[in-house]
Amino acid sequence: MATPIFEVEKLRAHYLTRFGTKVQAVDDVSFSLKEGEILGIAGESGCGKTTLVSACMGLYIPPLHLTSGDVKVDGKSIIGMDVERNRKDVLGKLVSMIPQGALNSLNPTRKVKDLATDMILSHDDKADKKEIQGLLRQRFEKIGLDANLVLNSYPIQLPAGMKQRVVIGISTLMNPRVVIADEPTSALDVSTQKSVIRLLFDLMDQGIIGSMLFITHELPLLRHVSARIAVMYAGEFVELGTTEQVIFDSRQPYTRALMGSMLSAEPGHKADKPVAIEGAPPNLAYRITGCRFAERCPEVRPDCKQNEQIIRIVKAREVRCQYAE
């Protein structure tokens, strides 16, 4: 069995408000990634996906704090570093991120070549600038860009698809072991989405990326991207299994409700009308007793609101529901 290159073990992270209230945004999350594997993470807006990104990078900037747990890359923990050491030794090299809202993540006042050069110099301030320029041309051409044109352009001069490729190119310059792609296809048209996904696959095939977390609220999209899917709700993973298991044979009520709330392009389901999930997620600033989905669950039973739900193995996948079969 292949050794995981990325391991998240019982990770818990919270925000501390200015009033001293603790908001447990990530709670008891565990998973691992092998070389060349893509894990999709799906859930509603506000479920904790983006907080999980920061937690998985070991980047805890107040008001975000580590509660407990560990994150390992190639068996070595990246937890407990100060922010500066994390940025120098971890971000971009071991774990890199393609940020949510990537189209607006580039400084509009600086040329692309300067932004990319800064990224490399942040890890090696003695690097030769001529060698850096050669590396940038080689890498940008590899991802299908006109290197001379793009490197000498300001971000505002580039169309959306090209700008997204620039962000991906800069994020992967150091050949990271793990890339966390946070909504990398949002705000893009369908054809551009396909080209971005194809680019990420190519980078993995070339060994530039070791493995990847692909985070999105579009659960059906993950069928074409990842081999496994984790569904997140109110800071917890509620189901983790193969893509086919989660999308076509879910054992968790929230996963089924999430799938039912979306339009489907699958044969036999195109005429199905999406059904909204009633209610709202719980307020994580307050202590929650029992299942976090109980107030919205169409299959709720009386003891669901009293019993803490733990991860169980059901039909060869992980499920957080005591009645899952």
C-alpha positions as protocol buffer text, in pm:
chain_id: "A"
residue {
  index: 1
  type: MET
  ca { x: 0 y: 0 z: 0 }
}
residue {
  index: 2
  type: ALA
  ca { x: 135 y: 343 z: -101 }
}
residue {
  index: 3
  type: THR
  ca { x: 242 y: 573 z: 183 }
}
residue {
  index: 4
  type: PRO
  ca { x: 31 y: 891 z: 209 }
}
residue {
  index: 5
  type: ILE
  ca { x: 217 y: 1212 z: 126 }
}
residue {
  index: 6
  type: PHE
  ca { x: -41 y: 1428 z: 304 }
}
residue {
  index: 7
  type: GLU
  ca { x: -213 y: 1337 z: 631 }
}
residue {
  index: 8
  type: VAL
  ca { x: -468 y: 1533 z: 832 }
}
residue {
  index: 9
  type: GLU
  ca { x: -535 y: 1380 z: 1173 }
}
residue {
  index: 10
  type: LYS
  ca { x: -835 y: 1479 z: 1390 }
}
residue {
  index: 11
  type: LEU
  ca { x: -789 y: 1844 z: 1295 }
}
residue {
  index: 12
  type: ARG
  ca { x: -984 y: 2105 z: 1492 }
}
residue {
  index: 13
  type: ALA
  ca { x: -956 y: 2481 z: 1439 }
}
residue {
  index: 14
  type: HIS
  ca { x: -1151 y: 2772 z: 1583 }
}
residue {
  index: 15
  type: TYR
  ca { x: -1197 y: 3145 z: 1553 }
}
residue {
  index: 16
  type: LEU
  ca { x: -1173 y: 3359 z: 1865 }
}
residue {
  index: 17
  type: THR
  ca { x: -1396 y: 3667 z: 1844 }
}
residue {
  index: 18
  type: ARG
  ca { x: -1316 y: 4000 z: 2009 }
}
residue {
  index: 19
  type: PHE
  ca { x: -1576 y: 3914 z: 2272 }
}
residue {
  index: 20
  type: GLY
  ca { x: -1390 y: 3596 z: 2363 }
}
residue {
  index: 21
  type: THR
  ca { x: -1639 y: 3363 z: 2193 }
}
residue {
  index: 22
  type: LYS
  ca { x: -1490 y: 3050 z: 2036 }
}
residue {
  index: 23
  type: VAL
  ca { x: -1635 y: 2944 z: 1700 }
}
residue {
  index: 24
  type: GLN
  ca { x: -1535 y: 2585 z: 1619 }
}
residue {
  index: 25
  type: ALA
  ca { x: -1513 y: 2618 z: 1239 }
}
residue {
  index: 26
  type: VAL
  ca { x: -1332 y: 2286 z: 1172 }
}
residue {
  index: 27
  type: ASP
  ca { x: -1406 y: 1988 z: 1395 }
}
residue {
  index: 28
  type: ASP
  ca { x: -1255 y: 1638 z: 1394 }
}
residue {
  index: 29
  type: VAL
  ca { x: -1147 y: 1628 z: 1028 }
}
residue {
  index: 30
  type: SER
  ca { x: -923 y: 1340 z: 917 }
}
residue {
  index: 31
  type: PHE
  ca { x: -811 y: 1225 z: 572 }
}
residue {
  index: 32
  type: SER
  ca { x: -500 y: 1137 z: 374 }
}
residue {
  index: 33
  type: LEU
  ca { x: -374 y: 1173 z: 18 }
}
residue {
  index: 34
  type: LYS
  ca { x: -148 y: 942 z: -178 }
}
residue {
  index: 35
  type: GLU
  ca { x: 87 y: 1048 z: -459 }
}
residue {
  index: 36
  type: GLY
  ca { x: -113 y: 1146 z: -767 }
}
residue {
  index: 37
  type: GLU
  ca { x: -449 y: 1144 z: -588 }
}
residue {
  index: 38
  type: ILE
  ca { x: -719 y: 1411 z: -603 }
}
residue {
  index: 39
  type: LEU
  ca { x: -965 y: 1442 z: -315 }
}
residue {
  index: 40
  type: GLY
  ca { x: -1272 y: 1657 z: -372 }
}
residue {
  index: 41
  type: ILE
  ca { x: -1429 y: 1846 z: -82 }
}
residue {
  index: 42
  type: ALA
  ca { x: -1785 y: 1974 z: -125 }
}
residue {
  index: 43
  type: GLY
  ca { x: -2036 y: 2158 z: 88 }
}
residue {
  index: 44
  type: GLU
  ca { x: -2254 y: 2466 z: 117 }
}
residue {
  index: 45
  type: SER
  ca { x: -2104 y: 2812 z: 151 }
}
residue {
  index: 46
  type: GLY
  ca { x: -2006 y: 2869 z: 513 }
}
residue {
  index: 47
  type: CYS
  ca { x: -1956 y: 2501 z: 596 }
}
residue {
  index: 48
  type: GLY
  ca { x: -1586 y: 2550 z: 678 }
}
residue {
  index: 49
  type: LYS
  ca { x: -1415 y: 2460 z: 349 }
}
residue {
  index: 50
  type: THR
  ca { x: -1202 y: 2773 z: 323 }
}
residue {
  index: 51
  type: THR
  ca { x: -1111 y: 2762 z: 692 }
}
residue {
  index: 52
  type: LEU
  ca { x: -1001 y: 2403 z: 637 }
}
residue {
  index: 53
  type: VAL
  ca { x: -767 y: 2530 z: 362 }
}
residue {
  index: 54
  type: SER
  ca { x: -581 y: 2756 z: 607 }
}
residue {
  index: 55
  type: ALA
  ca { x: -577 y: 2484 z: 871 }
}
residue {
  index: 56
  type: CYS
  ca { x: -433 y: 2229 z: 626 }
}
residue {
  index: 57
  type: MET
  ca { x: -152 y: 2470 z: 534 }
}
residue {
  index: 58
  type: GLY
  ca { x: -63 y: 2514 z: 900 }
}
residue {
  index: 59
  type: LEU
  ca { x: -134 y: 2884 z: 858 }
}
residue {
  index: 60
  type: TYR
  ca { x: -304 y: 3011 z: 1172 }
}
residue {
  index: 61
  type: ILE
  ca { x: -338 y: 3388 z: 1168 }
}
residue {
  index: 62
  type: PRO
  ca { x: -564 y: 3534 z: 1442 }
}
residue {
  index: 63
  type: PRO
  ca { x: -855 y: 3520 z: 1482 }
}
residue {
  index: 64
  type: LEU
  ca { x: -799 y: 3162 z: 1351 }
}
residue {
  index: 65
  type: HIS
  ca { x: -636 y: 2927 z: 1601 }
}
residue {
  index: 66
  type: LEU
  ca { x: -545 y: 2558 z: 1613 }
}
residue {
  index: 67
  type: THR
  ca { x: -753 y: 2368 z: 1868 }
}
residue {
  index: 68
  type: SER
  ca { x: -594 y: 2026 z: 1825 }
}
residue {
  index: 69
  type: GLY
  ca { x: -483 y: 1771 z: 1566 }
}
residue {
  index: 70
  type: ASP
  ca { x: -197 y: 1747 z: 1320 }
}
residue {
  index: 71
  type: VAL
  ca { x: -110 y: 1793 z: 952 }
}
residue {
  index: 72
  type: LYS
  ca { x: 182 y: 1602 z: 800 }
}
residue {
  index: 73
  type: VAL
  ca { x: 357 y: 1625 z: 464 }
}
residue {
  index: 74
  type: ASP
  ca { x: 575 y: 1323 z: 383 }
}
residue {
  index: 75
  type: GLY
  ca { x: 545 y: 1219 z: 747 }
}
residue {
  index: 76
  type: LYS
  ca { x: 665 y: 1552 z: 891 }
}
residue {
  index: 77
  type: SER
  ca { x: 432 y: 1781 z: 1087 }
}
residue {
  index: 78
  type: ILE
  ca { x: 382 y: 2136 z: 960 }
}
residue {
  index: 79
  type: ILE
  ca { x: 187 y: 2241 z: 1270 }
}
residue {
  index: 80
  type: GLY
  ca { x: 334 y: 2474 z: 1532 }
}
residue {
  index: 81
  type: MET
  ca { x: 549 y: 2695 z: 1307 }
}
residue {
  index: 82
  type: ASP
  ca { x: 534 y: 3073 z: 1334 }
}
residue {
  index: 83
  type: VAL
  ca { x: 384 y: 3252 z: 1034 }
}
residue {
  index: 84
  type: GLU
  ca { x: 716 y: 3364 z: 882 }
}
residue {
  index: 85
  type: ARG
  ca { x: 872 y: 3018 z: 898 }
}
residue {
  index: 86
  type: ASN
  ca { x: 554 y: 2867 z: 756 }
}
residue {
  index: 87
  type: ARG
  ca { x: 560 y: 3107 z: 462 }
}
residue {
  index: 88
  type: LYS
  ca { x: 927 y: 3032 z: 390 }
}
residue {
  index: 89
  type: ASP
  ca { x: 939 y: 2655 z: 446 }
}
residue {
  index: 90
  type: VAL
  ca { x: 584 y: 2533 z: 377 }
}
residue {
  index: 91
  type: LEU
  ca { x: 372 y: 2760 z: 159 }
}
residue {
  index: 92
  type: GLY
  ca { x: 443 y: 2714 z: -209 }
}
residue {
  index: 93
  type: LYS
  ca { x: 704 y: 2441 z: -150 }
}
residue {
  index: 94
  type: LEU
  ca { x: 528 y: 2167 z: 46 }
}
residue {
  index: 95
  type: VAL
  ca { x: 169 y: 2291 z: 32 }
}
residue {
  index: 96
  type: SER
  ca { x: 49 y: 2551 z: -217 }
}
residue {
  index: 97
  type: MET
  ca { x: -290 y: 2708 z: -274 }
}
residue {
  index: 98
  type: ILE
  ca { x: -485 y: 2824 z: -575 }
}
residue {
  index: 99
  type: PRO
  ca { x: -698 y: 3082 z: -390 }
}
residue {
  index: 100
  type: GLN
  ca { x: -1070 y: 3136 z: -407 }
}
residue {
  index: 101
  type: GLY
  ca { x: -1134 y: 3443 z: -618 }
}
residue {
  index: 102
  type: ALA
  ca { x: -806 y: 3381 z: -799 }
}
residue {
  index: 103
  type: LEU
  ca { x: -891 y: 3632 z: -1070 }
}
residue {
  index: 104
  type: ASN
  ca { x: -860 y: 3909 z: -811 }
}
residue {
  index: 105
  type: SER
  ca { x: -561 y: 3766 z: -623 }
}
residue {
  index: 106
  type: LEU
  ca { x: -292 y: 3924 z: -843 }
}
residue {
  index: 107
  type: ASN
  ca { x: -160 y: 4270 z: -756 }
}
residue {
  index: 108
  type: PRO
  ca { x: -284 y: 4488 z: -1047 }
}
residue {
  index: 109
  type: THR
  ca { x: 1 y: 4739 z: -1010 }
}
residue {
  index: 110
  type: ARG
  ca { x: 283 y: 4492 z: -1081 }
}
residue {
  index: 111
  type: LYS
  ca { x: 376 y: 4290 z: -1389 }
}
residue {
  index: 112
  type: VAL
  ca { x: 331 y: 3914 z: -1383 }
}
residue {
  index: 113
  type: LYS
  ca { x: 708 y: 3855 z: -1401 }
}
residue {
  index: 114
  type: ASP
  ca { x: 760 y: 4061 z: -1085 }
}
residue {
  index: 115
  type: LEU
  ca { x: 486 y: 3876 z: -896 }
}
residue {
  index: 116
  type: ALA
  ca { x: 632 y: 3538 z: -995 }
}
residue {
  index: 117
  type: THR
  ca { x: 988 y: 3648 z: -914 }
}
residue {
  index: 118
  type: ASP
  ca { x: 880 y: 3762 z: -567 }
}
residue {
  index: 119
  type: MET
  ca { x: 731 y: 3420 z: -503 }
}
residue {
  index: 120
  type: ILE
  ca { x: 1062 y: 3245 z: -574 }
}
residue {
  index: 121
  type: LEU
  ca { x: 1271 y: 3500 z: -383 }
}
residue {
  index: 122
  type: SER
  ca { x: 1049 y: 3458 z: -77 }
}
residue {
  index: 123
  type: HIS
  ca { x: 1189 y: 3104 z: -50 }
}
residue {
  index: 124
  type: ASP
  ca { x: 1542 y: 3171 z: -176 }
}
residue {
  index: 125
  type: ASP
  ca { x: 1653 y: 3534 z: -152 }
}
residue {
  index: 126
  type: LYS
  ca { x: 1990 y: 3446 z: -311 }
}
residue {
  index: 127
  type: ALA
  ca { x: 1842 y: 3303 z: -630 }
}
residue {
  index: 128
  type: ASP
  ca { x: 1990 y: 3444 z: -952 }
}
residue {
  index: 129
  type: LYS
  ca { x: 1734 y: 3667 z: -1124 }
}
residue {
  index: 130
  type: LYS
  ca { x: 1845 y: 3565 z: -1474 }
}
residue {
  index: 131
  type: GLU
  ca { x: 1794 y: 3200 z: -1384 }
}
residue {
  index: 132
  type: ILE
  ca { x: 1454 y: 3290 z: -1240 }
}
residue {
  index: 133
  type: GLN
  ca { x: 1349 y: 3454 z: -1567 }
}
residue {
  index: 134
  type: GLY
  ca { x: 1453 y: 3143 z: -1758 }
}
residue {
  index: 135
  type: LEU
  ca { x: 1252 y: 2924 z: -1522 }
}
residue {
  index: 136
  type: LEU
  ca { x: 947 y: 3148 z: -1557 }
}
residue {
  index: 137
  type: ARG
  ca { x: 957 y: 3139 z: -1938 }
}
residue {
  index: 138
  type: GLN
  ca { x: 994 y: 2761 z: -1937 }
}
residue {
  index: 139
  type: ARG
  ca { x: 710 y: 2707 z: -1688 }
}
residue {
  index: 140
  type: PHE
  ca { x: 467 y: 2953 z: -1846 }
}
residue {
  index: 141
  type: GLU
  ca { x: 521 y: 2802 z: -2190 }
}
residue {
  index: 142
  type: LYS
  ca { x: 462 y: 2458 z: -2040 }
}
residue {
  index: 143
  type: ILE
  ca { x: 117 y: 2565 z: -1921 }
}
residue {
  index: 144
  type: GLY
  ca { x: 23 y: 2697 z: -2265 }
}
residue {
  index: 145
  type: LEU
  ca { x: 97 y: 3068 z: -2229 }
}
residue {
  index: 146
  type: ASP
  ca { x: 294 y: 3307 z: -2450 }
}
residue {
  index: 147
  type: ALA
  ca { x: 566 y: 3364 z: -2189 }
}
residue {
  index: 148
  type: ASN
  ca { x: 706 y: 3690 z: -2330 }
}
residue {
  index: 149
  type: LEU
  ca { x: 360 y: 3844 z: -2362 }
}
residue {
  index: 150
  type: VAL
  ca { x: 221 y: 3729 z: -2028 }
}
residue {
  index: 151
  type: LEU
  ca { x: 528 y: 3790 z: -1811 }
}
residue {
  index: 152
  type: ASN
  ca { x: 551 y: 4150 z: -1933 }
}
residue {
  index: 153
  type: SER
  ca { x: 181 y: 4219 z: -1884 }
}
residue {
  index: 154
  type: TYR
  ca { x: -13 y: 4358 z: -1591 }
}
residue {
  index: 155
  type: PRO
  ca { x: -289 y: 4126 z: -1463 }
}
residue {
  index: 156
  type: ILE
  ca { x: -560 y: 4369 z: -1575 }
}
residue {
  index: 157
  type: GLN
  ca { x: -442 y: 4327 z: -1936 }
}
residue {
  index: 158
  type: LEU
  ca { x: -514 y: 3953 z: -1936 }
}
residue {
  index: 159
  type: PRO
  ca { x: -848 y: 3778 z: -2000 }
}
residue {
  index: 160
  type: ALA
  ca { x: -1001 y: 3567 z: -1721 }
}
residue {
  index: 161
  type: GLY
  ca { x: -885 y: 3228 z: -1848 }
}
residue {
  index: 162
  type: MET
  ca { x: -528 y: 3345 z: -1900 }
}
residue {
  index: 163
  type: LYS
  ca { x: -525 y: 3514 z: -1559 }
}
residue {
  index: 164
  type: GLN
  ca { x: -635 y: 3188 z: -1395 }
}
residue {
  index: 165
  type: ARG
  ca { x: -351 y: 3005 z: -1570 }
}
residue {
  index: 166
  type: VAL
  ca { x: -108 y: 3266 z: -1439 }
}
residue {
  index: 167
  type: VAL
  ca { x: -230 y: 3208 z: -1083 }
}
residue {
  index: 168
  type: ILE
  ca { x: -191 y: 2832 z: -1127 }
}
residue {
  index: 169
  type: GLY
  ca { x: 153 y: 2879 z: -1279 }
}
residue {
  index: 170
  type: ILE
  ca { x: 276 y: 3095 z: -991 }
}
residue {
  index: 171
  type: SER
  ca { x: 119 y: 2865 z: -730 }
}
residue {
  index: 172
  type: THR
  ca { x: 304 y: 2563 z: -869 }
}
residue {
  index: 173
  type: LEU
  ca { x: 645 y: 2717 z: -946 }
}
residue {
  index: 174
  type: MET
  ca { x: 811 y: 2534 z: -655 }
}
residue {
  index: 175
  type: ASN
  ca { x: 668 y: 2192 z: -754 }
}
residue {
  index: 176
  type: PRO
  ca { x: 459 y: 2157 z: -434 }
}
residue {
  index: 177
  type: ARG
  ca { x: 382 y: 1817 z: -286 }
}
residue {
  index: 178
  type: VAL
  ca { x: 19 y: 1918 z: -230 }
}
residue {
  index: 179
  type: VAL
  ca { x: -194 y: 2180 z: -404 }
}
residue {
  index: 180
  type: ILE
  ca { x: -516 y: 2301 z: -247 }
}
residue {
  index: 181
  type: ALA
  ca { x: -744 y: 2438 z: -518 }
}
residue {
  index: 182
  type: ASP
  ca { x: -1014 y: 2648 z: -349 }
}
residue {
  index: 183
  type: GLU
  ca { x: -1303 y: 2695 z: -596 }
}
residue {
  index: 184
  type: PRO
  ca { x: -1057 y: 2717 z: -891 }
}
residue {
  index: 185
  type: THR
  ca { x: -1332 y: 2718 z: -1155 }
}
residue {
  index: 186
  type: SER
  ca { x: -1570 y: 2972 z: -1000 }
}
residue {
  index: 187
  type: ALA
  ca { x: -1656 y: 3278 z: -1212 }
}
residue {
  index: 188
  type: LEU
  ca { x: -1534 y: 3102 z: -1528 }
}
residue {
  index: 189
  type: ASP
  ca { x: -1737 y: 2995 z: -1831 }
}
residue {
  index: 190
  type: VAL
  ca { x: -1774 y: 2623 z: -1900 }
}
residue {
  index: 191
  type: SER
  ca { x: -1507 y: 2600 z: -2171 }
}
residue {
  index: 192
  type: THR
  ca { x: -1255 y: 2785 z: -1951 }
}
residue {
  index: 193
  type: GLN
  ca { x: -1344 y: 2560 z: -1658 }
}
residue {
  index: 194
  type: LYS
  ca { x: -1259 y: 2256 z: -1870 }
}
residue {
  index: 195
  type: SER
  ca { x: -925 y: 2401 z: -1978 }
}
residue {
  index: 196
  type: VAL
  ca { x: -832 y: 2485 z: -1616 }
}
residue {
  index: 197
  type: ILE
  ca { x: -917 y: 2133 z: -1498 }
}
residue {
  index: 198
  type: ARG
  ca { x: -722 y: 1985 z: -1789 }
}
residue {
  index: 199
  type: LEU
  ca { x: -423 y: 2201 z: -1695 }
}
residue {
  index: 200
  type: LEU
  ca { x: -431 y: 2076 z: -1335 }
}
residue {
  index: 201
  type: PHE
  ca { x: -441 y: 1716 z: -1459 }
}
residue {
  index: 202
  type: ASP
  ca { x: -144 y: 1785 z: -1689 }
}
residue {
  index: 203
  type: LEU
  ca { x: 60 y: 1932 z: -1402 }
}
residue {
  index: 204
  type: MET
  ca { x: -4 y: 1618 z: -1198 }
}
residue {
  index: 205
  type: ASP
  ca { x: 88 y: 1392 z: -1490 }
}
residue {
  index: 206
  type: GLN
  ca { x: 417 y: 1583 z: -1530 }
}
residue {
  index: 207
  type: GLY
  ca { x: 499 y: 1543 z: -1160 }
}
residue {
  index: 208
  type: ILE
  ca { x: 485 y: 1917 z: -1094 }
}
residue {
  index: 209
  type: ILE
  ca { x: 203 y: 1860 z: -843 }
}
residue {
  index: 210
  type: GLY
  ca { x: 218 y: 1562 z: -606 }
}
residue {
  index: 211
  type: SER
  ca { x: -149 y: 1545 z: -503 }
}
residue {
  index: 212
  type: MET
  ca { x: -443 y: 1782 z: -481 }
}
residue {
  index: 213
  type: LEU
  ca { x: -742 y: 1890 z: -273 }
}
residue {
  index: 214
  type: PHE
  ca { x: -1014 y: 2024 z: -503 }
}
residue {
  index: 215
  type: ILE
  ca { x: -1265 y: 2231 z: -306 }
}
residue {
  index: 216
  type: THR
  ca { x: -1599 y: 2336 z: -452 }
}
residue {
  index: 217
  type: HIS
  ca { x: -1968 y: 2379 z: -372 }
}
residue {
  index: 218
  type: GLU
  ca { x: -2052 y: 2206 z: -703 }
}
residue {
  index: 219
  type: LEU
  ca { x: -2072 y: 1842 z: -600 }
}
residue {
  index: 220
  type: PRO
  ca { x: -2153 y: 1708 z: -953 }
}
residue {
  index: 221
  type: LEU
  ca { x: -1835 y: 1875 z: -1088 }
}
residue {
  index: 222
  type: LEU
  ca { x: -1624 y: 1652 z: -865 }
}
residue {
  index: 223
  type: ARG
  ca { x: -1740 y: 1343 z: -1054 }
}
residue {
  index: 224
  type: HIS
  ca { x: -1515 y: 1454 z: -1340 }
}
residue {
  index: 225
  type: VAL
  ca { x: -1225 y: 1564 z: -1120 }
}
residue {
  index: 226
  type: SER
  ca { x: -1164 y: 1343 z: -817 }
}
residue {
  index: 227
  type: ALA
  ca { x: -1151 y: 974 z: -731 }
}
residue {
  index: 228
  type: ARG
  ca { x: -1281 y: 1037 z: -379 }
}
residue {
  index: 229
  type: ILE
  ca { x: -1514 y: 1298 z: -232 }
}
residue {
  index: 230
  type: ALA
  ca { x: -1558 y: 1431 z: 121 }
}
residue {
  index: 231
  type: VAL
  ca { x: -1879 y: 1617 z: 201 }
}
residue {
  index: 232
  type: MET
  ca { x: -1854 y: 1886 z: 469 }
}
residue {
  index: 233
  type: TYR
  ca { x: -2128 y: 2032 z: 685 }
}
residue {
  index: 234
  type: ALA
  ca { x: -2100 y: 2274 z: 980 }
}
residue {
  index: 235
  type: GLY
  ca { x: -1726 y: 2214 z: 1021 }
}
residue {
  index: 236
  type: GLU
  ca { x: -1738 y: 1833 z: 1002 }
}
residue {
  index: 237
  type: PHE
  ca { x: -1688 y: 1571 z: 733 }
}
residue {
  index: 238
  type: VAL
  ca { x: -2022 y: 1387 z: 715 }
}
residue {
  index: 239
  type: GLU
  ca { x: -1932 y: 1143 z: 436 }
}
residue {
  index: 240
  type: LEU
  ca { x: -1608 y: 1035 z: 267 }
}
residue {
  index: 241
  type: GLY
  ca { x: -1599 y: 773 z: -5 }
}
residue {
  index: 242
  type: THR
  ca { x: -1533 y: 708 z: -370 }
}
residue {
  index: 243
  type: THR
  ca { x: -1688 y: 948 z: -618 }
}
residue {
  index: 244
  type: GLU
  ca { x: -1938 y: 688 z: -736 }
}
residue {
  index: 245
  type: GLN
  ca { x: -2038 y: 603 z: -378 }
}
residue {
  index: 246
  type: VAL
  ca { x: -2097 y: 962 z: -272 }
}
residue {
  index: 247
  type: ILE
  ca { x: -2278 y: 1083 z: -584 }
}
residue {
  index: 248
  type: PHE
  ca { x: -2484 y: 777 z: -676 }
}
residue {
  index: 249
  type: ASP
  ca { x: -2514 y: 576 z: -353 }
}
residue {
  index: 250
  type: SER
  ca { x: -2490 y: 820 z: -64 }
}
residue {
  index: 251
  type: ARG
  ca { x: -2561 y: 688 z: 286 }
}
residue {
  index: 252
  type: GLN
  ca { x: -2577 y: 1028 z: 459 }
}
residue {
  index: 253
  type: PRO
  ca { x: -2895 y: 1243 z: 462 }
}
residue {
  index: 254
  type: TYR
  ca { x: -2712 y: 1571 z: 411 }
}
residue {
  index: 255
  type: THR
  ca { x: -2522 y: 1441 z: 108 }
}
residue {
  index: 256
  type: ARG
  ca { x: -2849 y: 1325 z: -49 }
}
residue {
  index: 257
  type: ALA
  ca { x: -3012 y: 1661 z: 26 }
}
residue {
  index: 258
  type: LEU
  ca { x: -2715 y: 1848 z: -122 }
}
residue {
  index: 259
  type: MET
  ca { x: -2731 y: 1643 z: -442 }
}
residue {
  index: 260
  type: GLY
  ca { x: -3107 y: 1696 z: -461 }
}
residue {
  index: 261
  type: SER
  ca { x: -3066 y: 2073 z: -438 }
}
residue {
  index: 262
  type: MET
  ca { x: -2864 y: 2091 z: -760 }
}
residue {
  index: 263
  type: LEU
  ca { x: -2949 y: 2066 z: -1127 }
}
residue {
  index: 264
  type: SER
  ca { x: -2825 y: 1741 z: -1277 }
}
residue {
  index: 265
  type: ALA
  ca { x: -2695 y: 1674 z: -1627 }
}
residue {
  index: 266
  type: GLU
  ca { x: -2680 y: 1299 z: -1565 }
}
residue {
  index: 267
  type: PRO
  ca { x: -2886 y: 1075 z: -1800 }
}
residue {
  index: 268
  type: GLY
  ca { x: -3227 y: 1004 z: -1649 }
}
residue {
  index: 269
  type: HIS
  ca { x: -3207 y: 1298 z: -1407 }
}
residue {
  index: 270
  type: LYS
  ca { x: -3211 y: 1602 z: -1638 }
}
residue {
  index: 271
  type: ALA
  ca { x: -3583 y: 1658 z: -1575 }
}
residue {
  index: 272
  type: ASP
  ca { x: -3545 y: 1641 z: -1197 }
}
residue {
  index: 273
  type: LYS
  ca { x: -3623 y: 1970 z: -1027 }
}
residue {
  index: 274
  type: PRO
  ca { x: -3382 y: 2081 z: -756 }
}
residue {
  index: 275
  type: VAL
  ca { x: -3525 y: 2091 z: -404 }
}
residue {
  index: 276
  type: ALA
  ca { x: -3388 y: 2348 z: -160 }
}
residue {
  index: 277
  type: ILE
  ca { x: -3264 y: 2232 z: 180 }
}
residue {
  index: 278
  type: GLU
  ca { x: -3496 y: 2397 z: 432 }
}
residue {
  index: 279
  type: GLY
  ca { x: -3357 y: 2591 z: 726 }
}
residue {
  index: 280
  type: ALA
  ca { x: -3004 y: 2712 z: 789 }
}
residue {
  index: 281
  type: PRO
  ca { x: -2681 y: 2558 z: 926 }
}
residue {
  index: 282
  type: PRO
  ca { x: -2631 y: 2582 z: 1303 }
}
residue {
  index: 283
  type: ASN
  ca { x: -2448 y: 2870 z: 1468 }
}
residue {
  index: 284
  type: LEU
  ca { x: -2109 y: 2725 z: 1561 }
}
residue {
  index: 285
  type: ALA
  ca { x: -2057 y: 2989 z: 1829 }
}
residue {
  index: 286
  type: TYR
  ca { x: -2292 y: 2786 z: 2049 }
}
residue {
  index: 287
  type: ARG
  ca { x: -2250 y: 2435 z: 2184 }
}
residue {
  index: 288
  type: ILE
  ca { x: -2434 y: 2187 z: 1961 }
}
residue {
  index: 289
  type: THR
  ca { x: -2585 y: 1873 z: 2109 }
}
residue {
  index: 290
  type: GLY
  ca { x: -2647 y: 1578 z: 1880 }
}
residue {
  index: 291
  type: CYS
  ca { x: -2636 y: 1575 z: 1500 }
}
residue {
  index: 292
  type: ARG
  ca { x: -2557 y: 1913 z: 1344 }
}
residue {
  index: 293
  type: PHE
  ca { x: -2794 y: 1844 z: 1054 }
}
residue {
  index: 294
  type: ALA
  ca { x: -3083 y: 1726 z: 1274 }
}
residue {
  index: 295
  type: GLU
  ca { x: -3287 y: 2050 z: 1254 }
}
residue {
  index: 296
  type: ARG
  ca { x: -3290 y: 2031 z: 871 }
}
residue {
  index: 297
  type: CYS
  ca { x: -3286 y: 1656 z: 818 }
}
residue {
  index: 298
  type: PRO
  ca { x: -3597 y: 1501 z: 656 }
}
residue {
  index: 299
  type: GLU
  ca { x: -3508 y: 1166 z: 817 }
}
residue {
  index: 300
  type: VAL
  ca { x: -3447 y: 1294 z: 1171 }
}
residue {
  index: 301
  type: ARG
  ca { x: -3538 y: 1076 z: 1471 }
}
residue {
  index: 302
  type: PRO
  ca { x: -3581 y: 1189 z: 1832 }
}
residue {
  index: 303
  type: ASP
  ca { x: -3243 y: 1067 z: 1957 }
}
residue {
  index: 304
  type: CYS
  ca { x: -3054 y: 1234 z: 1669 }
}
residue {
  index: 305
  type: LYS
  ca { x: -3076 y: 1561 z: 1862 }
}
residue {
  index: 306
  type: GLN
  ca { x: -2920 y: 1407 z: 2173 }
}
residue {
  index: 307
  type: ASN
  ca { x: -2657 y: 1163 z: 2044 }
}
residue {
  index: 308
  type: GLU
  ca { x: -2321 y: 1288 z: 1921 }
}
residue {
  index: 309
  type: GLN
  ca { x: -2259 y: 1158 z: 1570 }
}
residue {
  index: 310
  type: ILE
  ca { x: -1926 y: 987 z: 1510 }
}
residue {
  index: 311
  type: ILE
  ca { x: -1766 y: 858 z: 1192 }
}
residue {
  index: 312
  type: ARG
  ca { x: -1858 y: 496 z: 1113 }
}
residue {
  index: 313
  type: ILE
  ca { x: -1765 y: 269 z: 824 }
}
residue {
  index: 314
  type: VAL
  ca { x: -2080 y: 194 z: 624 }
}
residue {
  index: 315
  type: LYS
  ca { x: -2070 y: 11 z: 291 }
}
residue {
  index: 316
  type: ALA
  ca { x: -1693 y: 73 z: 259 }
}
residue {
  index: 317
  type: ARG
  ca { x: -1711 y: 450 z: 316 }
}
residue {
  index: 318
  type: GLU
  ca { x: -1695 y: 686 z: 616 }
}
residue {
  index: 319
  type: VAL
  ca { x: -2032 y: 824 z: 730 }
}
residue {
  index: 320
  type: ARG
  ca { x: -2128 y: 1049 z: 1022 }
}
residue {
  index: 321
  type: CYS
  ca { x: -2482 y: 924 z: 1093 }
}
residue {
  index: 322
  type: GLN
  ca { x: -2589 y: 664 z: 1348 }
}
residue {
  index: 323
  type: TYR
  ca { x: -2872 y: 540 z: 1125 }
}
residue {
  index: 324
  type: ALA
  ca { x: -2675 y: 510 z: 801 }
}
residue {
  index: 325
  type: GLU
  ca { x: -2696 y: 160 z: 655 }
}
